[in-house]
Amino acid sequence: MSGRFWILSLAVVLAPAVMRAQHGINRADLDTTCAPCQDFYQFATGGWRANNPIPNEFPAWGAFGALAEHNRDVLHEILDGAVKDSSKIGVYYATCMDSAAADAAGLQPLEAELHRIDDVTTPATVRAEISRLQEQGVDVAFGFNVNQDRKQSTREVLYVQQGGLGLPDRDYYTKTDTTSARIRSEYAAHVGRILTLSHTAPALARAEADSVVQLETALAYASMTRVERRDPYNTYHKMTIAGADSVAPHLEWRAWLTDLQAPPVPDIIVMQPRFLAALDSLLAREPISVWRAYLRAHFLETTAPWLDSAFVNEDFRMRQTLTGVPAMQPRWRRCVQATDRGLGEALGQAYVARAFSPEAKQRALDLVHNMEETLKNDLSTLAWMTPATRQAAITKLAAFANKIGYPDKWRDYSSLTVEHRAFVLNFLEANTFDVKRRIKKLGHPVDRTEYTMSPPTVNAYYNGSMNEIVFPAGILQPPFFDPQADDATNYGGIGYVIGHEMTHGFDDQGRKYDAEGNLRDWWTPEDAKEYNQRSALVADQYSSYVAVDSVHVNGRLTLGENTADIGGLKIAYLAMEHAYASKTRDTIAGFTPEQRFFVAVAQIWRENVRPAYSRQLAITDPHSPGRWRIDGPLSDMPEFAQAFGCHAGDPMVRPENVRPQIW
């Protein structure tokens, strides 16, 4: 490696938002009956997984979930105080918690909208009601958003995309296996019960439910798969309004834009033209009664969690079918999450004041810069990359925007009306506020200060159009970062997360965006060909892994995340080694620094997952299961084999001829 490294000791990088009694490696979390070279995931996490069964109200439980619950406890305390102060977040939370009022009100708060749906009698009124429900955050017919133009990242543009399904993904409608067929049957019964609860006669409700599922099935077959949607070029079709009208005239795009109070726009990005054409055909040929049932069902599905107990219980029954979770979360937890979704930055501002200091933000930023220097040195020495592409990659890395903890400018909620009334109305009002906020971006400069996650979120992301990496305050604490743990443990935790997000800028999707965030091919043809060949090895490797039962990981769907895992792991390891270049390499808890690094990596991805939820994730989640986020990339690393004395032929040593080597 060449270049100069300035690696801070992670033991002094961050002030913790929350302290844990245990720092570093807890040997009780291990399963020492399993050899590390046989199954490292079991070795490093088996004790923890045996001693931490999934709580009844969750579909899965792991390091991310446990930390998220800790953060919700903090938010709970904040909101209990806010209720007494009658602040906006306090009123929102208090009305959410009033289940007695929800039971007493029944459907009364929604009567006006339900009457509007009943009055839908023509194709024009179907279209008008679609836009009205969309403005309230109801997923009907198709989806839309306002984002940067992928090929002109300085302007905001309207994107229109496929949507309108009640089940989590198109594959739930198209798969022919017995489990998928059972879920479709149970979904139809669920829609029938939802309609019955809204005072539709049971026989009619069952018939309407069947028609709703048939309509959604037609939409599903016209939808792109998640793998097809991964290529940003596949979902970029810029059209004038007249062009969009030629694809889907019954959607009356100018009237639709007027309904949403959007300013005049010269063009829109149609992400899936084939879907819109199929939707338009359905608008023309399906009876109005079918569309009324569909609109009513989707409106009720969106609001059911906040209506009376019968709706809440029916909503949960369907969630049980999809995830296998046996118990409903307590009301306070559901309301904390609802407040975080509805007024995330108002609540987040209070969270940051309590849990994350400006000093911690600066120290985290310093660490990110050090990791970027490590990646720069790695890019500078890649043998397979030619000088032209290498220089462009380094230029892109240097242009990364780094967002740590919370935004410099907080969102203004002054125009959001929150009152002491039925919570479902506050919920819909918050949805409407957010839709209008996004629509108002059209015609204005791109705001590069915005976050798409609230500060308490236990997650991080890379945004190609912004060319930015973002780490909310919620993840910058144990077990991902612990100031009382050693460098090796922390580089295996938060260092790995940082490296993962940086690598996304150069994965199979991120590499297609340039330093300014524009969708542009900046690779030489030979480098692009070489990258794709190496990337194919990643897809093949993960497609061989089993997610649950006989369901395999979708190596094409998870390609970007797996590539980021492999690259991020290498960058974090290199940074860790440089941190120890002038330090004593102590053995702690029986492990060398290298061994502690890999154990820490495994322990942030430890998880127990219910089988039904594992199936859902295998279809919808671009991330591999926790086991393969460990055993997959570690089996590709000679450094891991050396650290634990693994040999060719061991399960944790992938043969060199099929081992992906991108970074």
N, C-alpha and C positions, 0 to 999 in steps of 0.2 A: 504493500500500500504506500502511496505517496501523499504528500501534503501534510499540513500541520493541524493537529487536533487540539481543541481546547475543551476537554470533557470535565464538566463539574462533577464533584462527588455527589451522587444522588442522595446521600444521607443528609444533605443540607439544602436540597432544592426547593422543597415546598413546606409551608406550614400546613399541618393536616386540618381538614375540616372536621374530622371525627377520629378519635383514637380507638384502638383495639387493644385488648389485654395481651394478645399474642402478636409478636412481631417476627417477621421472617418466616421460616419453615417450622411448622408444627408436625412433629413426627407422627402424631396420632392421625393425621390426615393421609398418611401413606398406607400402602398395602405391601409390606416387605416380604410377604409370601410369594409375590409375583416378581420375577426378575425384570429389571429395567429394559433389558434388550429383547424381551419377549413381548411385552405390552406396557409401554411407558405410561400410558394414560391410567391403566389400572394401578401400576406401581405408585404413581405420584398422587392419585386422587381417590383410590379405592377405599381408604379408611374414611375419608370425608363423605363419600357418597353412601357408604354403609350407615353412617351415623347421622345423615341429614336427609331423611325421607322428604318427599314433596309435601308441603302443607296442603291440606285438603282443598283450599280455595285457589290453588295455582296449578297450571298445566305443566310447569317445569320449575326447577329450583337449582340455582347455581350461584356463582360469585356475583354475576351481574344482577340477578334478581334479589339476592340478599342485600346488596348495597342499595339498590333502588328502594327496597322496603325501609332501610335505615333512613334514606332521604325523605321518604313519605312520612316517617315518624316526625322528622324535623318540620316538614311542611304542615303536618297535623297540628303541632304546637303553635306554629305561626298563625294558622287559620283559626284556631280556637281563640287566640288573642284578637284577631281581626274581626271576629264576630262581635266581640264586646265593643270594639271601636266603630262598628258600623261602616267600615271601609268598603270599597267596591268588591274586593275579593272576599271580604267577610260576609256581605249580603249574598253574594253568589253561592258561597259555601253553605251559609245558613239555610237558604231556601232549598238547596240540594238535600240537606240533611232532614228536611221536614217531610218524612214519609207519610205521616198522618194526613197532612194537607194534600199530598198526592193521591192518597186513597180516597179522601173525601171529594176531591175535584173530579176524579175519573177522566173522562174524555172531554169534559167541558172546555178546558183551555184550547183544545184543538178543533172545536166545532166549526169555527169560521173557515179554517183551511179544508176540513173534510167536506163542508158544503160546497166549496169551490171545486173540489175534485168531483163531487157528485154532479156539478153543473157542466162538466166537460162533455160536450155533445158533438163537436166537429174536430177535424184535424187541426184547425187553427187554434182551438182552445186546448187541445192536447199539447201543442207546442208551447203555448203561453204558460200552461201549468208546469210543464217541464222546467222552464226557465225560473218560474217562481219557486219551485221546490229546490232547484239547484242553488238559488241564492240563499236558501236556508240550510245549506250543507247536506241536502239529501242526494244520494247517488242514484240518479235516474237517467236512463237513456245513454248519456255519454258524460265524460268528465272534461274539465278545463282547468287551466291555471295560467298565471302570468309569470313569465320567467325571461331571462336573457335569451335573445336570439342566439342560437348556437353558433351561427356563422358571422354574427355581428354583435359581439358580446357587450357593446356599449348601449344597446337599446333593449327596452322591454317589449315583449311581444306576447300575443295570446296563443296558447297551445290548446288544441282540442284533441281529445283522446278517447279511446274505447273505455267503456264502463257500464254501469247499470246492472251489474249482477248481484244477486243476493248471497251466493256462496263465495268463498274466498278467491276462487280462480276459475278460469275457463275449463281447466282440466277436470274439475268436479262434474261438469256437464258432459264432457266428451269421453271420459274413461269408461270402459265397459266391465271392469272387474266388479266383483260382488260387493266389496266395501263401498265403492263409488255409487253403485246402484242403490245400496241401502241408504246412504246419506241423502241421495236425491229424493228417495221416497219419504224419508223423515223430514226433509226440508219442505216438501209439498204439504205434508200434514201440518207442519209448523205454520206455514203461511195460511193454511185454512183456519187454524186456531186463532191466529192474529186477526184475521178478518172477522171471525165469529165474535171475538171480544169487542169488535167495533160495531156490533149490532147487525151484522149480516147474517141472514138465516143460515144454519149449519150446512144444509144441502147445497145452497148457492155458494157459500164460502168455499166448500170443497171443490166445486166445479171451477170457481174463479181461481183458486190456488193452482189447479192443474194448468189453467191457461197462462197464468203468470210464469210458471216453471217452463212451459213450452216456449213462451216469448223469450225468456232469459236464455234458454237453450239455443235458440236461433242466434241471439246476440253472441253467445259463447263460441259457436262454430265460426262466426265471422271475425272473432278476435285473434290477434297475434298471440303466439305463445310467449312466455317470459323469456325464453332463449332468443327468439326472433327480436324481441324488443331490446335486447342487450346491445345490439349494434346501433349507435346513435344515428347512423345514416339511414337505417331502415325506417326511422320514425321522424324524419325531417322532410316535410313536403310543404313548402311555402306556397300559399295560394292567395289571390285576391278574393274579395268577398264574392265577386261574380264567379270565380273559379270554384269556391266552396259551394255556391248555389248549384253549380252544374253537377257536383257530386251528390249533394243532399238538398234538393230544392224544398222539400217539405219542412225543413228546419228553419227556413226563412231567416237567414243569418242576420240581416239588418234589423229585423224586428227583435230577434233574440238579443242582439247587442244593445238595442234600445231598452229592452226589459231590464237588463243588468246595469243600465245607466253607464255604459262604457263610452268613452270618447270615440270619435271617428278613428278608424284604423285602416291603413292601406292594405294590410294583409294579415293572415293568420297562418299558423303552422298546424296543418292537419297531420297528426301523427300516424293514423291508420285510415287512409282513404277507403279501403275495402270495407272496414267496419261501418263507417258513416253511410256508405252506399247501401249496405244491408239494412242498417237502421232506417234509412229513408224508405226503403221498400216495405219494411214492416209498418211504418207509419201510414203508408198508402193502403196497405191491404188488410191489416188486422182490424177487426171490429173495434169501435170506440169503447165498447163495454170491456174489452180485454185491457185496453190502455187505462181505463178508469180503475180497474182492479189492480193493475200493476202500480199505478201511481199511489193508490191508497195503501197498498201493502208496503211499499218502500218508505212512505212517510211514517207509517206506524212502526216499521222496523227501526227507523232512525230514532224515534222518540220513545220506544217501548221501555228502555231502561229507566226512564224518568216519569213514567205514568204510574197507575195504581199497581198493587201487588200482583194482580193476575197477569198483567203485561210483563212486569219485571220477572216473574217466575217463568213465563213462557219464553222470554228472551234468553234466560239462563238455561232452560232445557235444551235449546238449540245449541248454545255454546257448549254444553256438556257433550252433545253428539259429536261436535267437531274437535274438541280438545280432551275429552275424558275427565275433566275436572269434576270432582264429586261434590264440592260445596261452593256456595256463592261467597264472594268477598263481603266483609261487613260494610255497612252503608258508608261509614266514615272514609274507608279506603277508596271506595268508588267515587266519593265526592271530592276527595283530595285529587285524584287523577283527573276528574272532570274539570276542576278549577285550574289545574296545571295546563290542560288542553285549551280551555276557554280564555284564560287570562294569564298565560304562561309567563310573560315578562313582568307583569305586575307582581305575581307571586314570586317569580324568580328574583326580582330586585330585593324583596324581603329575605329570601333565602341567602343571597350573596352577602347581605349585610351581617347575617348571623354566622355564615359557614365558610366564607372564602374572602380573604383579604386582598387588597391591591398588591401587597408584597408577594403573596403567593402567586398571583397572576404573573408578575414580572419574573419570578424565579422559574415558573413553568415555561415562559417564553424563552428564557435563556437556555433551558434544556432542549427545547425544540430546535433552536438555532444550532446547538451542538450536534443533534441528531442529523440535521440537514447537512452539516459539514461532513459527517460520516458518509452519508449517501453520496455527496459530491465526490468524495474520494473513491467510493466504490464505482460510480459511473465513469470516473476518469481512468479506471484500470480494466474495464470489461474488454476481454480479448475479442469478442465477436462483434462489437459495435464499431462502425467506422467513424472517423473523426468528425464528419459533417453532422451525423445524427447525435454523436456524443456531445458536441458543442451545443446543439439545439436543446438537448436534454438538460444540460447543466444550466443553460439560460432559463429554461422553464423552472427548474428547481430554485434558482435565485429569485424568481418572480413570485414564489409562493407567498400568499398572504396568510398570516398566522393569527387565529382568533382563539383566545384563551379565556375560559371561565364565563364571561358575560359580555354583552355588547357595550360599546362606549356610549351609545345613545339608546335609551330605553324607549320602547313602543308607547305611544300615546293612546290611552284608552278613554280619553275624555268624551268622545262621541258615542261610546258604548253605553246603552241604557241598561242598568241592572236594578231591579226593584224588588220589593217584598211582595212577591206574587208566586204563582205556580212556577216551580223551577224549570219545567219544560219550556216555558216561554223565555226565561233568561238564557237557557241553553240554545234555543233557536236564534235568539237575538245575538248571542256571541258568535254563532256560526255566520250569521248575516254580516256582522261587523267584519269578520275576517275575509269573507268573499269580497265585500266592498273595498276593504283595504288593499287587496291584491288587484282588483280591477282599476283602482285609482293610480296604480303604477304606470299604466299605459300612457305613453306620451311624455313620461318623465325620465330623467337620467337614472341609471342603475344605482341603487343604494348598496354600496359594497360593505356597509357596516352591519347589515342584517344577519341575524342567526336564524336557522330553520329548526333548531332545537332549543328548548327552554333551559335555563342554567342548571336546574337540579337533575337534568337527564343523565343517566349513566350510559353514555355512548360517545361517539366521536364520528366525524365524517370528513370526506374530501369532496369538494364541489369542482367539477371540471370547468364549468363556464366561468366561475369566479377564480379558478386556480388557487384555491384556499384549503387549508386544513383547519378544522375546528374542534376544540376540546372543551365541552361544557364543564363548569365547576363540579358537577355531580360525580364525574369519574375521577377527579384528581384527588383521591384519598384512598385509604386502605380498602381492599387488598391490592389495588393497582399501584398505589404509591404509599409508602410508609416511611417517614423520616427516621424512624428508629431501627429500620432494617438496614442490611448492608447493601452495597452497590449492586452486587450480582442479583440479589432478589428484586431490587427495584428496576433494574434494566430488563429483567424477565417479565416484569409487570407493566408499568407505564411506558417503559422504553419500547417494549414490543408493540404496544398500542400506537405510539407515535410513529414508529417505523412502518407499521401497517398502513396508517393513513397516508403517510408520505408516498409509499409505494403505489397507492391507488392512482397517483398522478401519472404512473407509467404502466398500469395494468392494461388489459386488452381493450378496455373502454377509455380510461384516462389518457392513454398514450395518443389518442386521436385528437386531443385538444392541445393547442399551442400555449405559449407563455401568457398570452393575453386572454385565454379562455375561449378562443375560437375553434370551431370544428374544422380542422385543416390537416392535411397530410404533410407532416414535416419530416417524415422518415425517408431515407433513401430506399429504393425498391429492394436492394439486397438485404438491408437491415430489417425491413418489414417482413420479408420472407423468412429470414432467420428467426425473428421474434415469433412469428406464427408457428413455425416448426417446434420451437421450444415450448411455446404455450400449449400446443396440442398434447405434449407429454403430461402437462399438468391436468388437462381435462381427462385424459385417459386414466391417469393415476386415480383420481377421485371418483371416476365413474365405476371403478372396481370395488369401491367401499359400499357396505350395506348401511343404510340409514335406520331401518327398522324392519324386522321380519324379512320378507323377500324384496322390499323396496330399496333400490340402490340410490345413492347420492347422484344427482344430476350434475355431472362434471362440467357441462356447458353452462348451465345456469349459475353454478357456483364458481366459475372460472376466475372472475375478477377478485373475489374475496380470497380464494385459495392462493392466487398469485400474490396478493398483498400479504397473506400470512407468510408465505415462503420468503418474500423479499424483506418484509418487516422484521422477521426473525433474524435474518442474516445481519441487517443493519444494527439491530439492538445488540446482537452478540459482538459485533466489531466494536461498537461503542463501549460495551462492557470491558472488553479486553484492553482497550486503550485507557480506560479509567484505572485499571490495575497495573498499568505499565510501570508506575513508580510507587506502588503500594505493596504492603505485605499481603500475600495471598493466603489468608488464614483459612483453616478448615473449621467450619461452624456446623454444629449439629451432625457432624460426621460427613459433611459434604464439602468438596472443593468449590471455589467460586464458579467454575464452569458447571458443575453439577447443580449448585444452588440456582443458577440462572435457568436451567432447563426445568427444574422442579417448579420454580416460580411461574414459568410460562404455562406449565400444565395446570397449575392450581387456579389461574384466572379463568380457564375455560372449563373447569369442572362443572358438571351438571347432572341432574336426574330429570328425565323427561317422560311424560306419560306416552304410551304407544300411539294413541289416537292423535295426540299433538305432534308426535314425531312424523306421522304420515302427512299431516297438514304442512309442516315445515319442509318436508322433502319436496312438496309440490310448489310451495310459495316462497320459501326463504332462499336468498342468494348465498347464504352462509352454510357451510358444512356443519354437521353435528359436532359438538365439543370434542368427542373422541378423535375425530379425524382432523380437527384443527390442531391436535397435538401429535398423534402418531403419524399423520400425513407429512407435515413439513419436517419434523424431527428425523424421520426415517430417511430424508433426503440429505441430511447434514453430516458430512464426515466428522465435524466437530463434536456432534452428539455422540457418535460411535466411539470416538476417542475418549470422551469424558467418562463414559461408562464401560469401556472395554468391550464393546460389541464387535462382532466379527461377521464377515460375509456369510450369508445363510441364516443369520438371525432375523426374526420378523421385523425388527426395528432398523434393519439395514437394507435399503432398497438397492437392487442391482444397478451398477453404474450406467449400464447401457440404456436404462429406461428412467433414469433419474433426471428430473427437470433441472436445468442450470441456466437461469435467466440472469440473476444478479450475482 
